[in-house]
Amino acid sequence: MGKKELGLLVLVLVIGGITTALNPRFLSAVNLLNMANLIGLFGVFSIGQGLVIITGGIDLAVGSMFALLGVMFIDLLANHGLAWPLALLAVLLGGLLIGSLHGLLVTRAGLQPFVVTLCGLLIYRGAARYYTGDATIGFGYTDGLDSVTWLASGRSFGVPNPFLILVVVASVMSVVLHRSVFGRYLFAVGRNEEAARYSGIRTGLVVAGAYVLAGGLAGISTVLLVFYTNSVSPSAFGSFYELYAIAAAVLGGCSLRGGEGSILGIVLGTVLLQILQNLVNILGIPSSLNFAVMGGVILLGALADQELARRAKVGAAGRA
């Protein structure tokens, strides 16, 4: 655990302690289990966002991907009678395909990640609304979903399955990011893509790989979120979730300039956001201000990142 992660853990404990002092029910079993479930739901796709940010990119299309993949998933199960393993596989492949498309447009077409994913945000949301005629779609009386429902929204050993899935995903992605050659290349590209290219790294493949992984994790999250809500309203499902992911990644130490971040930090950033949401509710702040709170969190994280970068430059200059 690095200094950033340790500092973030202390911050989580401090804010958790303040929230408990304001309302002891924060530590109730019901609240903690609900928080664990939400941490799992939001943590998986936040990790994907973090991988993209480490390369110096951004993914604004995540929420709209949930809407499009979500209506496809329910339609395949409820209206076409497809077996749930095949529908699940279709959603995962859809996420990987969209991630691949983003990666190709960024690396091959030379478009800015902001532009590519902003267009995706609009296109996927519009496609989802057209797909269902702008109507909410649900499972209805679809049979044979007990296994996948338990997997996506049930509990094992008293712990919500989405949280356990997050633990597995975080463990695998931690190995990928911190213990593999691909992970080292991600950091190298994020710090200085041109220098990485001159050192022999195939930077296009590395950046595209980050978007593919983010798309795959978005596919997993789609299934978890669909069974959390049990229906999909294409105009609202997943709306602004990309902001949540960015906030979690930035809070977790991912620099928006690229080249910095960790999986543990992103998970802790997700935990901190959920505690802040609890604090907002306890203080009686209207839920309509949740996005304002997230915006403030992103701003504070960006300011902190800027200050750390400035101090690092001053320190390097002093040593020279």
C-alpha positions as semicolon CSV with decimal commas, in nm:
position;residue;x (nm);y (nm);z (nm)
1;M;0,000;0,000;0,000
2;G;0,148;0,332;-0,110
3;K;0,128;0,669;0,060
4;K;-0,173;0,779;-0,146
5;E;-0,369;0,465;-0,067
6;L;-0,276;0,486;0,302
7;G;-0,384;0,850;0,316
8;L;-0,710;0,764;0,142
9;L;-0,773;0,478;0,388
10;V;-0,722;0,718;0,679
11;L;-0,965;0,963;0,515
12;V;-1,222;0,684;0,473
13;L;-1,191;0,593;0,841
14;V;-1,212;0,957;0,954
15;I;-1,522;1,037;0,746
16;G;-1,673;0,704;0,847
17;G;-1,612;0,795;1,211
18;I;-1,771;1,139;1,164
19;T;-2,073;0,983;0,993
20;T;-2,108;0,730;1,276
21;A;-2,092;1,008;1,536
22;L;-2,370;1,195;1,354
23;N;-2,581;0,884;1,315
24;P;-2,482;0,551;1,482
25;R;-2,710;0,366;1,238
26;F;-2,430;0,410;0,984
27;L;-2,270;0,099;1,136
28;S;-2,593;-0,102;1,137
29;A;-2,579;-0,434;0,953
30;V;-2,849;-0,327;0,709
31;N;-2,668;-0,007;0,613
32;L;-2,327;-0,172;0,583
33;L;-2,465;-0,451;0,363
34;N;-2,644;-0,197;0,144
35;M;-2,322;0,003;0,112
36;A;-2,124;-0,312;0,027
37;N;-2,375;-0,390;-0,248
38;L;-2,347;-0,039;-0,395
39;I;-1,968;-0,042;-0,368
40;G;-1,968;-0,363;-0,571
41;L;-2,208;-0,223;-0,831
42;F;-2,011;0,097;-0,887
43;G;-1,661;-0,030;-0,818
44;V;-1,637;-0,269;-1,114
45;F;-1,687;-0,010;-1,388
46;S;-1,489;0,250;-1,191
47;I;-1,187;0,023;-1,225
48;G;-1,235;0,023;-1,602
49;Q;-1,255;0,402;-1,600
50;G;-0,937;0,415;-1,393
51;L;-0,746;0,204;-1,646
52;V;-0,845;0,445;-1,924
53;I;-0,751;0,750;-1,716
54;I;-0,408;0,599;-1,642
55;T;-0,338;0,605;-2,017
56;G;-0,425;0,976;-2,020
57;G;-0,771;0,915;-2,169
58;I;-1,130;0,945;-2,048
59;D;-1,450;0,745;-2,103
60;L;-1,769;0,951;-2,101
61;A;-1,984;0,681;-2,263
62;V;-2,009;0,435;-1,973
63;G;-2,358;0,532;-1,857
64;S;-2,501;0,521;-2,209
65;M;-2,336;0,183;-2,265
66;F;-2,530;0,054;-1,963
67;A;-2,855;0,173;-2,120
68;L;-2,789;0,013;-2,460
69;L;-2,647;-0,314;-2,328
70;G;-2,913;-0,327;-2,057
71;V;-3,210;-0,308;-2,295
72;M;-3,043;-0,566;-2,521
73;F;-2,988;-0,801;-2,225
74;I;-3,349;-0,783;-2,106
75;D;-3,484;-0,808;-2,461
76;L;-3,283;-1,122;-2,530
77;L;-3,411;-1,284;-2,211
78;A;-3,771;-1,162;-2,195
79;N;-3,871;-1,134;-2,562
80;H;-3,645;-1,377;-2,745
81;G;-3,624;-1,654;-2,485
82;L;-3,246;-1,678;-2,502
83;A;-3,082;-1,879;-2,223
84;W;-2,928;-1,647;-1,966
85;P;-2,567;-1,770;-2,014
86;L;-2,590;-1,680;-2,384
87;A;-2,751;-1,342;-2,308
88;L;-2,479;-1,275;-2,052
89;L;-2,213;-1,367;-2,307
90;A;-2,377;-1,137;-2,564
91;V;-2,363;-0,842;-2,320
92;L;-1,998;-0,909;-2,235
93;L;-1,908;-0,934;-2,604
94;G;-2,105;-0,616;-2,670
95;G;-1,904;-0,433;-2,403
96;L;-1,577;-0,562;-2,546
97;L;-1,685;-0,464;-2,898
98;I;-1,772;-0,108;-2,793
99;G;-1,444;-0,082;-2,602
100;S;-1,258;-0,201;-2,912
101;L;-1,437;0,059;-3,124
102;H;-1,334;0,334;-2,882
103;G;-0,976;0,210;-2,883
104;L;-0,960;0,201;-3,265
105;L;-1,103;0,550;-3,303
106;V;-0,854;0,688;-3,052
107;T;-0,546;0,505;-3,178
108;R;-0,611;0,454;-3,550
109;A;-0,826;0,753;-3,639
110;G;-0,630;0,980;-3,405
111;L;-0,939;1,125;-3,238
112;Q;-0,932;1,265;-2,886
113;P;-1,076;1,027;-2,622
114;F;-1,307;1,305;-2,502
115;V;-1,458;1,343;-2,850
116;V;-1,489;0,968;-2,915
117;T;-1,659;0,886;-2,588
118;L;-1,877;1,200;-2,590
119;C;-2,010;1,089;-2,928
120;G;-2,058;0,741;-2,782
121;L;-2,253;0,888;-2,491
122;L;-2,500;1,042;-2,735
123;I;-2,512;0,757;-2,988
124;Y;-2,561;0,469;-2,740
125;R;-2,826;0,656;-2,539
126;G;-3,014;0,743;-2,859
127;A;-2,985;0,384;-2,987
128;A;-3,117;0,247;-2,656
129;R;-3,418;0,481;-2,668
130;Y;-3,490;0,388;-3,030
131;Y;-3,449;0,016;-2,952
132;T;-3,737;0,021;-2,703
133;G;-3,939;0,308;-2,849
134;D;-3,830;0,512;-2,547
135;A;-4,028;0,275;-2,321
136;T;-3,910;0,113;-1,999
137;I;-3,835;-0,255;-2,043
138;G;-3,844;-0,520;-1,770
139;F;-3,823;-0,897;-1,719
140;G;-4,200;-0,942;-1,677
141;Y;-4,279;-1,308;-1,611
142;T;-3,960;-1,448;-1,763
143;D;-3,876;-1,788;-1,614
144;G;-3,542;-1,957;-1,557
145;L;-3,360;-1,655;-1,413
146;D;-3,323;-1,774;-1,053
147;S;-2,955;-1,867;-1,091
148;V;-2,841;-1,547;-1,262
149;T;-3,060;-1,334;-1,032
150;W;-2,889;-1,486;-0,728
151;L;-2,547;-1,448;-0,892
152;A;-2,602;-1,079;-0,972
153;S;-2,801;-0,965;-0,668
154;G;-2,793;-1,240;-0,405
155;R;-2,561;-1,303;-0,113
156;S;-2,291;-1,556;-0,034
157;F;-2,188;-1,610;0,328
158;G;-2,403;-1,310;0,413
159;V;-2,207;-1,078;0,180
160;P;-2,369;-0,924;-0,132
161;N;-2,246;-1,099;-0,446
162;P;-2,171;-0,771;-0,631
163;F;-1,918;-0,689;-0,359
164;L;-1,758;-1,034;-0,393
165;I;-1,747;-0,990;-0,771
166;L;-1,572;-0,656;-0,716
167;V;-1,314;-0,829;-0,495
168;V;-1,245;-1,084;-0,769
169;V;-1,230;-0,820;-1,044
170;A;-1,006;-0,594;-0,834
171;S;-0,771;-0,883;-0,756
172;V;-0,739;-0,980;-1,123
173;M;-0,699;-0,620;-1,242
174;S;-0,445;-0,553;-0,968
175;V;-0,229;-0,831;-1,108
176;V;-0,281;-0,698;-1,462
177;L;-0,193;-0,340;-1,369
178;H;0,081;-0,389;-1,111
179;R;0,234;-0,728;-1,190
180;S;0,231;-0,757;-1,569
181;V;0,422;-0,609;-1,861
182;F;0,096;-0,469;-1,997
183;G;0,043;-0,280;-1,671
184;R;0,392;-0,128;-1,686
185;Y;0,323;-0,023;-2,044
186;L;-0,004;0,145;-1,936
187;F;0,184;0,363;-1,689
188;A;0,460;0,435;-1,940
189;V;0,210;0,545;-2,207
190;G;0,023;0,761;-1,957
191;R;0,340;0,938;-1,842
192;N;0,480;1,006;-2,188
193;E;0,329;0,835;-2,490
194;E;0,592;0,962;-2,733
195;A;0,881;0,843;-2,516
196;A;0,709;0,506;-2,473
197;R;0,673;0,475;-2,850
198;Y;1,042;0,552;-2,906
199;S;1,136;0,289;-2,647
200;G;0,965;0,023;-2,857
201;I;0,626;-0,001;-2,685
202;R;0,333;-0,047;-2,923
203;T;0,141;0,236;-2,766
204;G;-0,165;0,198;-2,990
205;L;-0,224;-0,158;-2,873
206;V;-0,172;-0,061;-2,510
207;V;-0,424;0,226;-2,523
208;A;-0,673;0,015;-2,718
209;G;-0,630;-0,262;-2,462
210;A;-0,731;-0,024;-2,182
211;Y;-1,054;0,065;-2,362
212;V;-1,128;-0,302;-2,433
213;L;-1,086;-0,388;-2,064
214;A;-1,306;-0,093;-1,968
215;G;-1,573;-0,213;-2,211
216;G;-1,562;-0,566;-2,072
217;L;-1,596;-0,440;-1,714
218;A;-1,887;-0,220;-1,828
219;G;-2,053;-0,533;-1,966
220;I;-2,021;-0,708;-1,628
221;S;-2,155;-0,399;-1,451
222;T;-2,452;-0,382;-1,689
223;V;-2,576;-0,723;-1,574
224;L;-2,529;-0,635;-1,206
225;L;-2,711;-0,301;-1,246
226;V;-2,999;-0,454;-1,445
227;F;-3,074;-0,702;-1,169
228;Y;-3,040;-0,425;-0,909
229;T;-3,315;-0,220;-1,075
230;N;-3,503;-0,512;-1,245
231;S;-3,588;-0,284;-1,536
232;V;-3,423;-0,038;-1,772
233;S;-3,552;0,305;-1,865
234;P;-3,333;0,388;-2,167
235;S;-3,355;0,764;-2,110
236;A;-3,231;0,745;-1,749
237;F;-3,061;0,410;-1,680
238;G;-2,693;0,467;-1,601
239;S;-2,728;0,841;-1,647
240;F;-2,423;1,030;-1,510
241;Y;-2,259;0,706;-1,391
242;E;-1,949;0,804;-1,588
243;L;-1,911;1,097;-1,345
244;Y;-1,924;0,858;-1,052
245;A;-1,652;0,645;-1,209
246;I;-1,433;0,947;-1,281
247;A;-1,481;1,074;-0,925
248;A;-1,390;0,734;-0,777
249;A;-1,079;0,709;-0,996
250;V;-0,964;1,065;-0,923
251;L;-1,026;1,023;-0,550
252;G;-0,835;0,696;-0,570
253;G;-0,522;0,867;-0,696
254;C;-0,561;0,839;-1,074
255;S;-0,416;1,154;-1,224
256;L;-0,620;1,308;-1,505
257;R;-0,283;1,380;-1,668
258;G;-0,226;1,004;-1,689
259;G;0,050;0,775;-1,565
260;E;-0,066;0,742;-1,204
261;G;-0,317;0,529;-1,017
262;S;-0,381;0,196;-0,850
263;I;-0,665;-0,057;-0,828
264;L;-0,672;-0,040;-0,449
265;G;-0,697;0,338;-0,469
266;I;-0,994;0,320;-0,708
267;V;-1,174;0,076;-0,476
268;L;-1,107;0,302;-0,177
269;G;-1,230;0,599;-0,384
270;T;-1,555;0,409;-0,446
271;V;-1,588;0,333;-0,074
272;L;-1,529;0,699;0,013
273;L;-1,795;0,815;-0,234
274;Q;-2,050;0,578;-0,080
275;I;-1,967;0,703;0,270
276;L;-2,008;1,060;0,145
277;Q;-2,347;0,964;0,001
278;N;-2,445;0,830;0,343
279;L;-2,320;1,150;0,505
280;V;-2,528;1,358;0,262
281;N;-2,840;1,160;0,355
282;I;-2,767;1,181;0,729
283;L;-2,722;1,559;0,713
284;G;-3,055;1,586;0,533
285;I;-2,904;1,736;0,218
286;P;-3,150;1,690;-0,073
287;S;-3,065;1,396;-0,297
288;S;-3,090;1,633;-0,593
289;L;-2,757;1,777;-0,478
290;N;-2,577;1,441;-0,508
291;F;-2,431;1,537;-0,844
292;A;-2,316;1,868;-0,700
293;V;-2,135;1,675;-0,428
294;M;-1,971;1,452;-0,689
295;G;-1,871;1,754;-0,895
296;G;-1,714;1,911;-0,588
297;V;-1,528;1,587;-0,513
298;I;-1,387;1,573;-0,869
299;L;-1,282;1,939;-0,845
300;L;-1,108;1,887;-0,509
301;G;-0,934;1,578;-0,645
302;A;-0,814;1,767;-0,953
303;L;-0,687;2,055;-0,738
304;A;-0,505;1,812;-0,509
305;D;-0,349;1,639;-0,811
306;Q;-0,236;1,976;-0,948
307;E;-0,078;2,070;-0,615
308;L;0,102;1,736;-0,586
309;A;0,236;1,776;-0,942
310;R;0,359;2,127;-0,859
311;R;0,536;2,008;-0,543
312;A;0,695;1,720;-0,733
313;K;0,836;1,965;-0,990
314;V;0,968;2,193;-0,715
315;G;1,127;1,896;-0,538
316;A;1,289;1,770;-0,860
317;A;1,423;2,118;-0,933
318;G;1,564;2,145;-0,581
319;R;1,744;1,811;-0,607
320;A;1,891;1,915;-0,941
